[in-house]
């Protein structure tokens, strides 16, 4: 990625670039998945067939059953990279620390891209499915949607980790309106404190519009118009060494080449994919 700085970069003083950084999307994937930051490329989590209990009259005899096991494997498959060339004059002739500013922006760009990939991979991998009533996340539909989603994962061990629902910003009006009219104590707190992060025990996370996409983000996804709900911690993404950053000298140019990257692998573990629900928003 080349530098596209205007000529005024080296004849005018800029206001601190730290105050002019772009808006950054909140990161969600790490809050709802388990994360592995070791250097491993593969993570194995084998599972066996579900055993069958036999109910019979008391005779004191039994027939041992056979079972098979399957290797379920997470593989680190993608790298996310952003790079730029920052000239020396941009560092010397500006009040703002352009190197620090660009480094922050690049790290945020990689982190946001990883978050988007993991959320779309999670949505794709869930074998639970739910279509909202007509009108999507409207005020009248919110209690219906929340109760139906909870019924999809109720009754299983491990639910104590809690449930989550990842929305896009456009879904918020219905939740705000529903919360404001949901019983005196709850609505009073909702109106006083603003949009809260929990509804019917479900943790709510909000991403910018167009987070769930029909596009290629490493893998190919078909998630436009979808959202994801489930039990926390039943999927894993690997991020060996986290996000890394490096500055390199460039031949025949002043300044430095700045590069930021991260490695990612994701797995919704097979035995628990039903605890992740792919939601289709019905207009």
LINGIGI-V785397 format. One record per helix or strand of 2 or more residues. SS is the DSSP state (~ for helix, > for strand). FROM is the first residue (numbers start at 1). TO is the last residue. If there is no record, write none. Layout:
SS_FROM_TO ; SS_FROM_TO
This chain:
~_7_10 ; ~_17_20 ; ~_29_32 ; >_34_36 ; >_42_44 ; >_47_48 ; >_69_70 ; >_73_75 ; >_78_86 ; ~_88_92 ; ~_98_125 ; >_128_131 ; ~_139_153 ; ~_159_161 ; >_163_168 ; ~_169_180 ; ~_184_193 ; >_198_199 ; >_202_207 ; >_214_216 ; >_220_222 ; >_226_231 ; >_235_238 ; >_244_249 ; >_256_268 ; ~_270_275 ; >_276_280
